[in-house]
């Protein structure tokens, strides 16, 4: 149960959702479904996301608790288990890459995206890179760009201008990760953890959060530039009221209102998750 909490199951679900988005775009464009590539790729991104969640915990400072009221022995056991699972996940990914190569599904482009995914994982996990305050950006790139792009490439062997739809999703994903930094802000400063929030300070991050949320919908409105009709992707705008509510909540908190972190986190998760779901469903059904 403890390792399950550390593995952040919500992020695993988001990884599956963004992966399905890339596959649904390939289906919309008439690419033949490649079952072996699809399922191997899905297993690969799940192993990657699992390692991306657990491996940073292995390299926390010894003074930092992984969970409240844990003993030193329990902390070491948790770190060892997280390390073993992370190594096993990376080994499984290597085997999946071999299977893709054996099935002639591992093109140069798909290999480059797998390599990029590995670099993002390591940069997010290993010192000295992990303590720079850019972990949220790395997680955003992995979830909102690499996973859907890899799904599309595994189905089609190439990329497409429609994958530009990942840019507004990345803005929403980044705003979600910013929101998730706020509840742990005090403990992050206590243990000298460097997050995007502690690095820039809440006075700068709150306006940036608002900009990224609004920018996402402006980019969606400009999607005809990339050949995506508004009549095709209009369901994603159903999430706009929730996005405005997310901005409203964080603005009130920054002005001194009592925070409701559960509601704020759920709203940010719903905005990113539902936006991705509506786009996936739209491409899949058309």
The 8 nearest C-alpha neighbors of each residue, nearest first, counted from 0:
[[1, 3, 2, 4, 5, 6, 77, 7],
 [2, 0, 4, 3, 5, 77, 66, 6],
 [1, 3, 5, 4, 0, 6, 81, 77],
 [2, 4, 0, 6, 1, 5, 7, 8],
 [3, 5, 1, 2, 6, 7, 0, 8],
 [4, 6, 2, 7, 3, 53, 1, 52],
 [5, 7, 52, 3, 4, 53, 49, 8],
 [8, 6, 9, 5, 4, 10, 52, 3],
 [9, 7, 11, 10, 6, 12, 3, 4],
 [10, 8, 12, 11, 7, 13, 14, 6],
 [11, 9, 13, 12, 8, 7, 14, 48],
 [10, 12, 8, 14, 9, 13, 48, 45],
 [13, 11, 9, 15, 14, 10, 16, 8],
 [12, 14, 10, 16, 15, 11, 17, 9],
 [13, 15, 11, 17, 12, 16, 142, 10],
 [16, 14, 18, 12, 13, 17, 19, 11],
 [15, 17, 13, 19, 18, 14, 12, 20],
 [16, 18, 20, 147, 14, 19, 15, 13],
 [19, 17, 147, 15, 146, 20, 16, 21],
 [18, 20, 22, 16, 17, 21, 23, 15],
 [21, 19, 279, 17, 23, 18, 22, 147],
 [22, 20, 147, 151, 150, 24, 18, 19],
 [21, 23, 19, 25, 151, 150, 20, 24],
 [22, 24, 283, 26, 20, 25, 21, 282],
 [25, 23, 27, 21, 26, 22, 282, 28],
 [24, 26, 22, 28, 23, 30, 27, 151],
 [25, 27, 23, 29, 24, 28, 30, 22],
 [28, 26, 24, 29, 282, 25, 23, 283],
 [29, 27, 25, 26, 30, 24, 23, 282],
 [30, 28, 26, 27, 31, 25, 24, 32],
 [29, 31, 25, 26, 28, 155, 32, 154],
 [32, 30, 33, 29, 26, 154, 155, 25],
 [31, 33, 34, 30, 154, 26, 37, 25],
 [34, 32, 36, 35, 154, 37, 31, 153],
 [33, 35, 37, 36, 32, 38, 39, 154],
 [34, 36, 37, 38, 33, 39, 99, 102],
 [37, 35, 39, 34, 33, 38, 40, 153],
 [36, 38, 34, 40, 35, 39, 33, 41],
 [39, 37, 41, 40, 35, 36, 34, 42],
 [40, 38, 42, 36, 41, 37, 35, 43],
 [39, 41, 43, 37, 38, 42, 36, 44],
 [40, 42, 38, 43, 44, 39, 37, 45],
 [43, 41, 39, 45, 40, 44, 38, 46],
 [44, 42, 40, 46, 41, 45, 92, 39],
 [43, 45, 47, 41, 46, 42, 48, 40],
 [46, 44, 48, 42, 47, 43, 49, 41],
 [45, 47, 88, 49, 43, 44, 48, 50],
 [48, 46, 44, 50, 45, 49, 51, 43],
 [47, 49, 51, 45, 50, 46, 44, 52],
 [50, 48, 46, 52, 51, 47, 6, 45],
 [49, 51, 85, 53, 47, 52, 48, 54],
 [52, 50, 48, 120, 49, 53, 54, 47],
 [51, 53, 6, 49, 50, 54, 48, 55],
 [54, 52, 50, 81, 56, 55, 6, 51],
 [53, 55, 57, 56, 50, 124, 51, 85],
 [56, 54, 124, 57, 58, 53, 52, 59],
 [57, 55, 54, 59, 58, 53, 78, 81],
 [56, 58, 78, 54, 55, 59, 82, 81],
 [59, 57, 56, 55, 60, 125, 54, 126],
 [58, 60, 56, 57, 61, 63, 55, 62],
 [59, 61, 62, 63, 58, 64, 190, 57],
 [60, 62, 63, 59, 64, 58, 74, 71],
 [63, 61, 60, 64, 190, 59, 71, 65],
 [64, 62, 60, 61, 190, 59, 65, 66],
 [65, 63, 66, 62, 67, 74, 69, 61],
 [64, 66, 63, 74, 67, 56, 69, 77],
 [67, 65, 64, 69, 68, 74, 1, 63],
 [66, 68, 69, 64, 65, 70, 63, 74],
 [69, 67, 66, 70, 64, 65, 71, 73],
 [70, 68, 67, 66, 73, 74, 71, 64],
 [71, 69, 73, 72, 74, 68, 75, 64],
 [70, 72, 74, 73, 75, 69, 64, 76],
 [71, 73, 75, 70, 74, 76, 69, 77],
 [72, 74, 76, 70, 71, 75, 69, 77],
 [75, 73, 71, 77, 72, 76, 70, 78],
 [74, 76, 78, 72, 77, 73, 79, 71],
 [77, 75, 73, 79, 78, 74, 80, 72],
 [78, 76, 74, 80, 75, 79, 81, 73],
 [79, 77, 57, 81, 75, 76, 80, 82],
 [78, 80, 82, 76, 81, 77, 75, 83],
 [79, 81, 83, 77, 82, 78, 76, 84],
 [82, 80, 78, 84, 53, 79, 83, 85],
 [81, 83, 79, 85, 80, 84, 78, 57],
 [84, 82, 80, 86, 85, 81, 87, 79],
 [85, 83, 87, 81, 86, 82, 88, 80],
 [84, 86, 50, 88, 82, 87, 83, 54],
 [87, 85, 89, 83, 88, 84, 90, 82],
 [86, 88, 84, 90, 85, 89, 91, 83],
 [89, 87, 46, 85, 91, 86, 90, 84],
 [88, 90, 92, 86, 91, 87, 85, 93],
 [89, 91, 87, 93, 92, 88, 86, 94],
 [92, 90, 88, 94, 89, 93, 87, 95],
 [93, 91, 95, 89, 94, 90, 43, 96],
 [92, 94, 90, 96, 91, 95, 89, 97],
 [93, 95, 97, 91, 92, 96, 98, 90],
 [96, 94, 92, 98, 97, 93, 91, 99],
 [97, 95, 99, 93, 94, 98, 92, 100],
 [96, 98, 100, 94, 95, 99, 101, 93],
 [99, 97, 101, 95, 100, 96, 102, 94],
 [100, 98, 104, 96, 105, 102, 97, 101],
 [99, 101, 105, 103, 97, 98, 102, 104],
 [100, 102, 98, 99, 103, 97, 104, 105],
 [103, 101, 99, 100, 104, 98, 105, 35],
 [104, 102, 100, 101, 105, 99, 106, 98],
 [105, 103, 99, 102, 100, 106, 36, 153],
 [104, 106, 100, 99, 103, 109, 110, 107],
 [107, 105, 109, 108, 104, 110, 156, 103],
 [106, 108, 110, 109, 111, 105, 112, 156],
 [107, 109, 111, 110, 106, 112, 157, 156],
 [110, 108, 112, 106, 111, 107, 105, 152],
 [109, 111, 113, 107, 108, 112, 105, 114],
 [112, 110, 114, 108, 109, 113, 115, 107],
 [113, 111, 115, 109, 114, 110, 116, 149],
 [114, 112, 110, 116, 115, 111, 109, 117],
 [113, 115, 111, 117, 112, 116, 110, 118],
 [116, 114, 112, 118, 117, 113, 111, 119],
 [115, 117, 113, 119, 114, 118, 112, 120],
 [116, 118, 120, 114, 115, 119, 121, 113],
 [119, 117, 115, 121, 120, 116, 122, 114],
 [118, 120, 122, 116, 117, 121, 137, 123],
 [121, 119, 117, 123, 51, 118, 122, 116],
 [120, 122, 124, 118, 123, 119, 125, 117],
 [123, 121, 119, 128, 124, 120, 125, 129],
 [124, 122, 129, 120, 121, 134, 119, 125],
 [125, 123, 55, 121, 129, 122, 54, 120],
 [124, 126, 129, 121, 122, 128, 127, 123],
 [127, 125, 128, 129, 130, 124, 58, 122],
 [126, 128, 129, 130, 125, 131, 122, 124],
 [129, 127, 126, 122, 130, 131, 125, 123],
 [130, 128, 123, 126, 124, 125, 131, 127],
 [129, 131, 193, 128, 132, 127, 126, 192],
 [132, 130, 133, 129, 128, 193, 194, 134],
 [131, 133, 194, 195, 193, 198, 130, 134],
 [132, 134, 136, 135, 131, 195, 137, 194],
 [133, 135, 137, 136, 123, 132, 138, 129],
 [136, 134, 138, 133, 137, 176, 139, 173],
 [137, 135, 139, 133, 134, 138, 140, 173],
 [138, 136, 134, 140, 139, 135, 119, 141],
 [137, 139, 141, 135, 136, 140, 142, 134],
 [140, 138, 136, 142, 137, 141, 173, 143],
 [139, 141, 137, 144, 138, 143, 142, 136],
 [140, 142, 145, 138, 139, 144, 143, 137],
 [143, 141, 139, 14, 140, 146, 144, 138],
 [142, 144, 169, 140, 139, 165, 141, 168],
 [145, 143, 140, 165, 146, 141, 147, 142],
 [144, 146, 141, 148, 147, 149, 140, 142],
 [145, 147, 18, 149, 148, 142, 144, 150],
 [148, 146, 21, 18, 150, 17, 149, 145],
 [147, 149, 151, 145, 150, 146, 21, 144],
 [148, 150, 152, 146, 151, 147, 145, 153],
 [151, 149, 21, 147, 22, 153, 148, 152],
 [150, 152, 21, 148, 22, 154, 149, 153],
 [151, 153, 156, 149, 155, 157, 154, 150],
 [152, 154, 150, 151, 156, 155, 36, 149],
 [155, 153, 151, 152, 33, 156, 32, 150],
 [154, 156, 152, 157, 153, 30, 151, 25],
 [155, 157, 152, 153, 154, 106, 158, 108],
 [158, 156, 152, 155, 159, 108, 151, 153],
 [157, 159, 152, 151, 160, 156, 148, 162],
 [160, 158, 161, 162, 157, 163, 151, 152],
 [159, 161, 162, 163, 225, 158, 226, 164],
 [162, 160, 163, 159, 164, 225, 227, 226],
 [161, 163, 164, 160, 159, 165, 148, 158],
 [164, 162, 165, 161, 166, 160, 225, 159],
 [163, 165, 162, 166, 161, 167, 168, 219],
 [164, 166, 168, 163, 144, 167, 162, 143],
 [165, 167, 169, 168, 164, 163, 170, 144],
 [168, 166, 215, 170, 169, 165, 218, 164],
 [169, 167, 165, 171, 170, 166, 143, 172],
 [168, 170, 172, 143, 166, 167, 171, 139],
 [171, 169, 167, 173, 211, 168, 172, 215],
 [170, 172, 174, 168, 271, 169, 173, 212],
 [173, 171, 169, 175, 174, 170, 139, 271],
 [172, 174, 176, 170, 175, 171, 139, 169],
 [175, 173, 177, 171, 208, 172, 176, 178],
 [176, 174, 172, 267, 178, 173, 177, 268],
 [175, 177, 179, 173, 178, 174, 135, 172],
 [178, 176, 174, 180, 175, 179, 173, 196],
 [179, 177, 175, 180, 176, 181, 174, 264],
 [178, 180, 176, 177, 181, 264, 175, 182],
 [181, 179, 177, 178, 183, 182, 184, 196],
 [180, 182, 184, 183, 179, 178, 177, 196],
 [183, 181, 184, 180, 260, 179, 185, 178],
 [184, 182, 186, 181, 185, 180, 187, 179],
 [183, 185, 181, 187, 186, 182, 180, 188],
 [186, 184, 188, 187, 183, 189, 182, 181],
 [187, 185, 189, 188, 183, 184, 190, 192],
 [188, 186, 192, 184, 190, 189, 185, 191],
 [187, 189, 191, 185, 186, 190, 192, 184],
 [188, 190, 186, 187, 191, 185, 192, 184],
 [191, 189, 187, 188, 192, 186, 63, 62],
 [192, 190, 188, 189, 187, 193, 186, 197],
 [193, 191, 187, 190, 188, 194, 130, 197],
 [192, 194, 132, 130, 197, 198, 131, 191],
 [195, 193, 132, 197, 196, 198, 192, 133],
 [194, 196, 132, 198, 197, 133, 199, 135],
 [195, 197, 194, 200, 198, 199, 201, 204],
 [196, 198, 200, 194, 199, 195, 193, 188],
 [199, 197, 195, 196, 132, 194, 200, 193],
 [200, 198, 196, 197, 203, 195, 204, 201],
 [201, 199, 197, 196, 202, 203, 198, 204],
 [200, 202, 204, 203, 205, 196, 199, 197],
 [201, 203, 200, 204, 205, 206, 253, 199],
 [204, 202, 201, 205, 200, 206, 199, 207],
 [203, 205, 201, 207, 206, 202, 208, 200],
 [204, 206, 208, 207, 203, 201, 202, 209],
 [207, 205, 209, 208, 204, 203, 210, 202],
 [208, 206, 204, 210, 209, 205, 211, 203],
 [207, 209, 205, 211, 206, 174, 210, 204],
 [208, 210, 206, 212, 207, 211, 246, 213],
 [211, 209, 207, 213, 208, 212, 214, 206],
 [212, 210, 214, 170, 208, 213, 209, 215],
 [213, 211, 209, 215, 214, 210, 171, 170],
 [212, 214, 210, 215, 216, 211, 209, 217],
 [215, 213, 211, 217, 216, 212, 210, 218],
 [214, 216, 167, 218, 213, 212, 170, 217],
 [217, 215, 219, 218, 214, 213, 220, 167],
 [216, 218, 214, 220, 219, 215, 221, 213],
 [219, 217, 221, 215, 216, 220, 167, 214],
 [218, 220, 216, 222, 221, 217, 215, 167],
 [219, 221, 217, 218, 222, 216, 229, 223],
 [222, 220, 218, 219, 223, 224, 217, 225],
 [221, 223, 219, 224, 227, 225, 220, 218],
 [224, 222, 227, 226, 228, 225, 221, 229],
 [223, 225, 222, 226, 221, 227, 228, 220],
 [226, 224, 223, 222, 227, 160, 161, 163],
 [225, 227, 223, 224, 228, 222, 161, 160],
 [228, 226, 223, 222, 225, 229, 161, 231],
 [227, 229, 223, 231, 230, 226, 232, 222],
 [228, 230, 231, 232, 233, 227, 223, 220],
 [231, 229, 228, 233, 232, 227, 234, 223],
 [232, 230, 228, 229, 233, 227, 281, 234],
 [231, 233, 229, 234, 230, 235, 278, 228],
 [232, 234, 235, 229, 230, 236, 231, 237],
 [235, 233, 236, 237, 232, 277, 278, 281],
 [234, 236, 274, 237, 233, 277, 238, 232],
 [237, 235, 238, 239, 234, 233, 216, 274],
 [236, 238, 235, 239, 234, 240, 233, 274],
 [237, 239, 236, 241, 240, 270, 235, 274],
 [238, 240, 242, 236, 241, 237, 243, 216],
 [241, 239, 243, 242, 238, 244, 237, 236],
 [240, 242, 244, 239, 238, 243, 245, 270],
 [243, 241, 239, 245, 244, 240, 270, 238],
 [244, 242, 246, 240, 245, 241, 247, 239],
 [243, 245, 247, 241, 242, 246, 248, 240],
 [244, 246, 242, 248, 243, 247, 266, 241],
 [247, 245, 243, 249, 244, 248, 209, 250],
 [248, 246, 244, 250, 245, 249, 243, 251],
 [249, 247, 245, 251, 250, 246, 244, 252],
 [248, 250, 252, 246, 251, 247, 253, 245],
 [251, 249, 253, 247, 252, 248, 246, 254],
 [250, 252, 254, 248, 256, 253, 249, 247],
 [251, 253, 256, 249, 255, 254, 250, 258],
 [252, 254, 250, 251, 255, 249, 256, 205],
 [255, 253, 251, 252, 256, 250, 249, 257],
 [254, 256, 252, 253, 251, 257, 258, 250],
 [257, 255, 252, 251, 254, 258, 253, 250],
 [256, 258, 252, 255, 259, 251, 254, 260],
 [259, 257, 252, 260, 256, 248, 263, 251],
 [258, 260, 262, 261, 263, 257, 248, 264],
 [259, 261, 263, 262, 258, 264, 182, 181],
 [260, 262, 264, 263, 259, 265, 266, 258],
 [263, 261, 265, 264, 260, 259, 266, 267],
 [262, 264, 260, 266, 265, 261, 267, 259],
 [265, 263, 267, 261, 266, 262, 260, 268],
 [264, 266, 268, 262, 263, 267, 269, 261],
 [265, 267, 269, 263, 268, 264, 245, 262],
 [268, 266, 175, 270, 264, 269, 265, 263],
 [267, 269, 265, 266, 271, 270, 272, 264],
 [270, 268, 272, 266, 267, 273, 271, 265],
 [269, 271, 267, 273, 268, 272, 238, 274],
 [272, 270, 274, 171, 268, 269, 273, 172],
 [273, 271, 269, 275, 274, 270, 268, 276],
 [272, 274, 276, 275, 269, 270, 271, 277],
 [273, 275, 235, 271, 277, 276, 272, 270],
 [276, 274, 278, 272, 273, 277, 279, 271],
 [275, 277, 273, 279, 278, 274, 280, 272],
 [278, 276, 280, 274, 279, 235, 275, 273],
 [277, 279, 281, 275, 276, 280, 235, 282],
 [280, 278, 20, 276, 282, 277, 281, 23],
 [279, 281, 283, 277, 278, 282, 284, 276],
 [282, 280, 278, 284, 283, 279, 277, 285],
 [283, 281, 279, 285, 27, 23, 280, 284],
 [282, 284, 23, 280, 281, 285, 279, 27],
 [285, 283, 281, 282, 280, 27, 279, 23],
 [284, 282, 283, 281, 27, 231, 280, 26]]
